[in-house]
Each structure stands twice: as C-alpha cells, then as structure tokens.
Amino acid sequence: MGLVEIMADLYAAGRTANEAAAEEILDRLEAQKNYIPSSDRVRREYAYALLREYRTYLQDRAESNLKR
C-alpha cells in the first residue's frame, strides 16, 4: 500500500487533515517498510510535509466531487 492508497483510506474513513492523521500516515508508511528517519526533528518535518500533501489530496477530492 502506497501513500495515495493510505490517503484514500483515510479519506474514506472521514479523517480530517490534522497532526493525528499525519502521524497515522507515517505509521502506516513505516509498517510498509518505508524508510522513516528516526530523528525527532526530521520526523516532524516529514509529518508536516505529509500533512500538507494530505490537505492537497482532500482539496482535490472536494473539487472533484463538485464537478460531478
């Protein structure tokens, strides 16, 4: 399961873009054997980047639903 699939799963579950969602994405990626740095600072930065991407994903889905 890749990043897009994880985001789709969170979207289907109605998860909003917040810190908890970013941590869940990180945890799921880690469980899939993706490399996640162990440094707290780098992990926070990575979580922030994932959160930004999830917000974009949610926005794209909302726009897509409006076009239907």
Order of alpha helices (4+ residues) and beta strands (2+ residues): alpha-alpha-alpha
